Amino acid sequence: MSREFSKSFYNSKEWQKVRTFVLMRDRYKCVLCGRPAEEVHHKEHLQPGNIWDIKITLNPDNLISLCKEDHFKQHEKDKAEGHRKHKGGACREGYHFDETGQLVPD
């Protein structure tokens, strides 16, 4: 389940397009176990400070397809390891998500 700060992002058309692309790229298979993938995971997790940075949120190189079980395991592993945080600052300049979840210029 998404956290409050990321709900509009996960409802955006841009996210849905990239999510579909990543699932297709990974042939709808979990990259860890080969079972059917149902979820797309951000390797560098979304945080309030990086939610606007499309190099993190919408970058296919930061995304992998996972089954639900491995997605849960990955988040548990990340919590145990202290979870990597984005060092680049607040957000991608010039863009924000509007109230309908669309990525729009400022």
C-alpha positions in Angstrom: 0.0 0.0 0.0 1.3 3.4 -0.9 2.0 6.1 1.7 0.1 9.3 1.7 2.9 11.4 0.1 3.1 9.0 -2.9 -0.6 8.4 -3.6 -0.9 11.0 -6.4 2.2 9.7 -8.0 1.0 6.1 -8.1 -2.3 7.3 -9.6 -0.5 9.1 -12.4 -0.6 8.1 -16.0 3.2 8.5 -16.2 3.6 5.8 -13.5 1.1 3.5 -15.1 3.0 3.8 -18.4 6.4 3.1 -16.9 5.1 0.3 -14.7 3.6 -1.4 -17.8 6.9 -0.9 -19.7 8.9 -2.5 -16.8 6.6 -5.5 -16.5 6.8 -6.0 -20.3 10.6 -5.5 -20.2 10.9 -8.2 -17.5 8.4 -10.4 -19.4 6.0 -10.3 -16.5 8.3 -12.4 -14.4 9.8 -11.8 -11.0 13.5 -10.9 -11.6 14.4 -12.8 -8.4 12.5 -16.1 -8.6 10.9 -16.2 -12.1 7.3 -16.5 -10.8 4.7 -14.2 -12.3 5.4 -10.6 -11.4 2.5 -8.5 -10.1 4.4 -5.5 -8.7 7.1 -3.0 -9.8 9.7 -2.2 -7.1 11.7 1.0 -6.8 15.3 0.0 -6.0 15.9 3.4 -4.6 12.7 3.9 -2.5 10.4 6.8 -2.8 10.7 9.3 0.0 9.0 12.7 0.5 12.3 14.3 -0.5 12.6 12.5 -3.9 9.0 11.9 -5.0 9.3 14.6 -7.6 12.6 13.4 -9.0 11.7 11.5 -12.2 15.2 10.1 -12.3 14.1 8.0 -9.3 10.3 7.7 -9.7 10.0 7.0 -13.4 13.5 5.7 -14.3 13.2 2.1 -15.6 16.8 1.5 -14.4 15.5 2.1 -10.9 12.6 -0.4 -11.3 12.3 -4.1 -11.2 9.4 -6.5 -11.6 8.7 -8.7 -8.5 6.1 -11.2 -7.3 4.3 -10.1 -4.2 6.3 -12.4 -1.9 9.7 -11.2 -3.1 8.4 -7.5 -3.0 7.6 -8.0 0.6 10.9 -9.7 1.3 12.8 -6.9 -0.5 11.2 -4.2 1.7 11.9 -6.2 4.8 15.5 -6.7 3.7 15.8 -2.9 3.0 14.4 -2.1 6.5 16.9 -4.4 8.1 19.8 -2.8 6.1 18.8 0.7 7.0 17.2 1.5 3.7 19.2 3.6 1.2 18.2 7.3 0.9 18.4 9.6 -2.0 21.2 12.1 -1.6 20.2 14.5 -4.4 17.8 16.8 -2.5 14.2 17.7 -2.8 12.7 17.2 -6.2 13.1 17.5 -10.0 13.0 21.2 -10.7 10.1 22.4 -12.7 7.6 19.6 -12.2 5.0 18.5 -9.7 2.0 16.1 -9.6 -1.4 17.8 -9.7 -4.4 16.8 -7.6 -5.4 14.2 -10.3 -2.0 12.6 -10.2 -0.7 14.0 -13.5 2.9 15.1 -13.9 2.8 18.8 -14.9 5.3 21.6 -15.2 5.4 24.2 -12.4 
